[in-house]
Structure formats: structure tokens, C-alpha cells
Amino acid sequence: MAIFRCSKCGHLREVSNDYIGKSAKCPQCQHVAPIYATLAFIEKILERYFAQQQELLKFRQETNAVDQLDIQVIDKPGEEAFSLENIDIHNTTELTNDQQYLPIIEWFAAKNVKVQVNPKELDTTGFFDEMAFELGNNYETLKEVSDKIKRIQKKGYTNVNFQLAQKSQKHIQEIVNFCNQLYKYSFVAKYFYQKQEKIVKLTLQTAPTIVHFFNGIWLEWFVFIKMFSLLQEKRIPFSGARSLVVTFPNEDYHELDAVFLINNSVPICIECKTGEFRQDIDKYSRLRKRLNIAPTHFLLCVAGLSDEQAQGLTSMYEVTLVNEKSFISHVERLLA
């Protein structure tokens, strides 16, 4: 089979060998990109990868004496090395730079595990991160909104109403503001608030990316943004990636929701669940062991899970269970 890879959005798929040497439009973003022979494509990737490894090794040797907390080092005369220090996490494509997540790839490679990172999952110039941040920070109040949208989408309907008359003024205002933001950023197609009856009416979007967002991707974005902000604030050198695929030597593969590598050596892996999670606890425990990550550094973040449940399940299984509120305080204790 031949390979099509979009150079704009990173979409990857196999196609027939009959198309080798031709160009095609990406089914996701419509960007035109060439189709390569699989072997030649892999050879080019490996050539680039090993060249980057040599360049990185040389760079580390040259800057070995520099304080590890100082990430504003000089790579070449007149050129600054890649830095996360002053990046606006809510509006940047800088995280898609392969130098940003290269240490993660190398860390897994040392364990003979291959990693595939989709740069599109690190682009925060859209509004997924902003809405995820809003939802995660106010989940107790907004849970019924996201859950109902999720249920309606699964049934294939597009209209949803929220009766708010029995709620406090504070909760009404929070829900109305959130729904208004959903419309502002086009997460819903229509929004109307009947103020007298206190009813919010929404017409939902059917785009797959929006459906996936309410189906649980929002928590991945929330965890990623909160972790990035914490590490950036503490000025700790790190690399971060989300929705990456790891492949073991026996060709078993798994998707990891969020991975951070602290000081190029200490991993923190966070899996996210917004629905039923119990059937997956053992799977994550086995995956943690295969990757040889400490239980305290492999987190299963379950939205809405009580602190009591999280503590009890953590004592029963070899992973750490947290919720959307407690995972940051747990990471802060690890960093301390």
C-alpha cells in the first residue's frame, strides 16, 4: 500500500499503489498533498528522525552546563532554541513544533515503544481549549448541559431545551453564559433564551469534531491546558502531547490521552473518562506496567468522580484515580 499524508493537518491514510507519485486532496482539510511509496516514505522519516537525534545530542552536549530551569538557551548564533516560556496556551501553533514533543518520542523509543503524534491535536488556535476550560472549571453546574447534549447527539437529534426555572439565579446565569459561549464559538448552530420562562433552546451542530468534543474529548483538552499552565507557571522544563498512539514491539497499540515529560526524564500520563470507566481500570493498570510508569504518575481522571471514590479505588488498583478538580493538586504534590 502507498501512503497519503497531509502536510497541513497531519491526516494519514493508506491508499492503493496505483496512486504513487500522484497528488490528492486531504479529506479533512482539502489541502493537496502527494502520495508516496510506503518504503520510501518510511526511509525519509527515519532519515529525518535520526538527523534530529544527532542534532539534539549535539545541542545537549554544548549546553550541558546551562541551568536546567533556563529554557531560553541559544542554539546557534543569533537564533533562540525552542521555548515554551512565553507561549499563550489558548492561541498558538507552537506546540505542533516537533522539537516540542521530541523528548517524549525519545523517552518511549528508549523502551522500544514507537510513538505517533498528530500535530493537529496540539493546535490551540481553535476554541476547543477555551470551551473545555470553561466546562471543566464549572463541571458541577454545567455537567447537565454537556451530558444532555451528548445524549441528544447519540440519538441523532439536533434540538435540545433546558428548563432552568427551578434553579438558583447564580446557576441560571452560569448555564446561560455557557450556552451563549457555545453559540459564540459555533459549538451549537442556534441559541435562544426565553427569559420569562427561563428556557434555553439550542440547535446542535452535527460536525464530527463537535460531537467528539461533547462525547469526552473536552476533558482531554481541559487536562492538557491545566497541566501546561501549571508547568509553565512553575517554569519547569517539559514536553507535552495529547491523543498520541504508542505501538509496542509486538504491534499492540494504545492511544494515550495526555502525556507530559518533566525535565526530559519524568513521565506523567493522564487518561480521561467522562462516562463509564470501571471496565477500563484493569486495562490501564496493565498498560502502566508495560510502560514502567509509577502508579502515582499514571492518572485516570474521571469527571464527576467523588474524592472518596477516587481515594478508595486508588488503594484498590495500581493506578491513581482523580477527578477534574483534584488532578492538578495531585500533580503539584508530585512536583514538590
N, C-alpha and C positions, 0 to 999 in steps of 0.2 A: 504493500500500500504506500501511497505518497502522502505527504503532509502539507496541510494548509495552515499557516499561522499568520494572523492579522498583526501587523506591526503597530497598529494604532491602539486596539483594545485588548490584544493578547489572546483572542479566541483561537483555539487549537482543535483541529479535527483531522481524521484520516479520509483520504479520497482515493479514487482509482488511479493506478499508474498511468492511465491514458491521459491524465491531465498534467503530467510532469512538464515543467517549462512554460506552462500557461499561467494566466492570471485570472483571479476570480474576486467577486465582491464578497466581503465578510457578511454572513447572515445576521450578525448582531449590530454592526455599525455602518455597513455598506462601504467601508474602505476597501480599495482594490489592493490586493497583495498577491505575490507569486506563489506557485505551488512547487514544492521541492521533492526530489527523491529522498526517501527516508534516510538512507545510509549517509548521503552527502550532507543532509541537514544535521544529523547527529554528530558527524565529524566536525562540522563548523561550530556547533555548540560546545563540544568538548575542547576544541582548539581555543575558543574564547574563554572558557571556564578555567583551563589550566594557565592561560596567559594572565588572567586576573589573579589567580592564586599566587603566581610568581611576583606580580606587581605588588600585591598586598603584603607578601612576606618581606619584600624589599623595603616597603614603606614602614612596616613594623620594626624592622631592624634599625632603620635610620632614626626612628622616633622613640626608641626604647627608653630613653632617659627622660622623656617628657611626662609630666604628671598625668596619670590616667584620667583624672577628672577634667583635664583641659582638652576639650574636643575641638578647639579652634587651632589645630596644628597646621603646619604648612607642608604640602605635599611636594610642590615644585615651586621654583622661584616665581613669585607673582601670582600663584594660584593657591586658593584655600582648599583644604580637604573637606570632604562631605561632613556636614554638621547638622544636628537636629536641634541645636540650642534655640534659635530664634524663629522656628517654623510655627506658623499659625495652623494648628492641627485641624481646624474646621474648614480650611480652604487652601489645599496645597496638593500638588502632584509630586512633591519632593520625595514622598515615601515610596514612590514607584521606582526610584533610582535603585538599580540592582546592588550598588555599593552599600545601600542602607540595610538590606536583608542578607547580604552575602555571608556575614558571620553565622547566621542561622543555618544556611546551607552547608557551610563548612563543619559546624558542630554535628549535624546529622551525618554528614559524609564520614566523619571520624568513627561513627558507629555503623558504617556500611549501610546507611539508610539514605535513599535518594529523596530529594525534595523538589516539588514543583510549586512555584509561587506565581499566582496570576496578578500582575501589577495592577490590573483594573480594580481588584479588591482593596487596594491601598490608596486609591484616588479619592480624596475628600472634597473635591470641588463641587460635588453634588450636594444634596440636602439630606441624604440618609443619616449622616452622623448627627446633624442638628436635631432631627426628629427623634432619633434613638436616644440622644442625650436628654431630651425633654421627657420622653416616655419613661426612661429608666430612673430618672431623678424623682419622678412623681408616680411611680408604678402603682402604689396602693390606691390612688384616686383614679388613675387612667386605665387601670387593668380591665375594667368592664368595657371600655371603649375598644381597646385593641382586641380583646377576646371576642367581642360581638362581631367586629369587622372580620376577624379570622373565620368565625363560624359561617357568616353570610357568604364570604368568598368561597368557602368549601362547598356550599350548596349551589353555587353558580348564580346567585342573585347579585344585584348591584345597588339595591336601595336598603338603607338602614336608618332607624329612628331611635332616639334616646329620650326617654321620659325623665325629666330632671326635677319635677315639681316637689318630690319628697326629699330632696337633698338640701344640704345647708347652702347658704349663699356662697360661701367660700368654695365648696366643691362644684357648684354650678359654674362659677366663674372660671375655675381651673379647666373644667371639661369644655366649656365654650371656647376658651382661648386656645386649647389644644386642637379642637376641631377646626377652628379658624386658621390655625397654622397649617394643618393638613391641607386645607384648600389653598392657602397662600403658596405652598411649595408643591402643589399639584399631586399630592398623595390621594386626594379624592377629586372627582370630576365636578361635583357640585356641593355647596354647603348653604344651608338656610336655618336660621334660628328664629322660631316663633316665640318671641319674648314673653307675650302674655300667658301662653300655655306652657312655657318653659320646655319646649320640644326642639331638639336638634335633628335636622334631617340631612342625610348625606347620600350622595350618589357615588359609588365606589369606582375606582379605576380598575381595569382588567389587565393592565400590563404585568407580565410575569415578575418583573423586579419589584413592583409594589406588592403583589401577592406574597412573594417570598419574604418581603420585609415584615409584614404582619404575621407571617407564619413562623417567625422566630429569628430571622436574620437581624432584626433590630437589636437583640441582646448581644450579638457578636459585635456589632458596631459600638454599642454602649460600653462594653467591657474594653474594647480596643482603645477607644477615645479616653476613657477614665484612666487606664493604665499608662497610656502615652503621656497624659497631662501630669500624672503623679511623678513619673520618672524624669520628665522634662523639668518639672519644678524643683526636684531634688538634685538636678544636674548630675545624674548618674548615667554614664555611657551605656547605651543599649541598642539593640536592633529589635524590630517588631514586624510581624506579619500576621495576616488573618486568612482563613479559608485556604490553607496550604495542604497539599496532598503529599503524604510520605509513603514511600514504597520500600518494603523490606527485601532482602536478598531472595526470598522465596516467592517474590512478586505479590505478597499480601500488601494491600494498600489501605490507608485510612486518611480521612480528612480531619485536620486539626483546626478548631475554630480560631484560636488566638495563641500565638507563641511569642514570648519575649526572651531575649538572651541578654543577661546583665553582665557587663564587663567582659563580653566575649566568652563567658565560661559558665554562668549560672542560668539554667533554663527555668522559665515559669510557663506552664501550659495551662490554658483555661478552656474547658469545654462548656458550651452554653445550652440550656434547655428551658423552653417556655411552656412545655406541656408535660406529658408523662415521661418520667426519667428512670424509674426503678429498674426496668428491664435492661437498662444500659450500664448500670453501675459496675457489674462484673466485667463487662467488655472493656470499660475504661480502666479498671484495675489491672487487667491483663496487659492492656496497651502500655500502661505506665511502667510495668515491669519490663516489657520488651525494650522500652526506650531507656530504662535505668534512670528514671527521674524520681526523686524523693517524693513520698506521698504528700508532704507539705507543699511541694512545688507543682503538683498536678491537681488542679482545681476543677470541680464540677459545679458550675454556677447555675442554680435553678431559680428562676424568677418566682417570687412569692413564697419560697420555702421559709418556714419559721426558723429562727435561730436555734430553738430547742431541737427541731428535727435535724438541722444541719449538724449540730454537735453530736447527736445520737448516732446518725448514720456515719459520720466521720470515724467514730470509735468502733464501728462495726466493720467498715471496709477500708481497704488500703488506698483510698483517695480522700481528698479533703473536699467536703461539701460546703458551699457558701451560697448566699443569695445576692441579689443585685445591690444590696446595701453593705453587706459585710465583707465582700471580697477585697475591697480596697484596704480596709483595716487589717485584714489578714496579710496582704502583701506588704503593708507598712511594717508589720512585725517581722516579716522575713528580712526586709532590708535593714532593719535595726540590728 
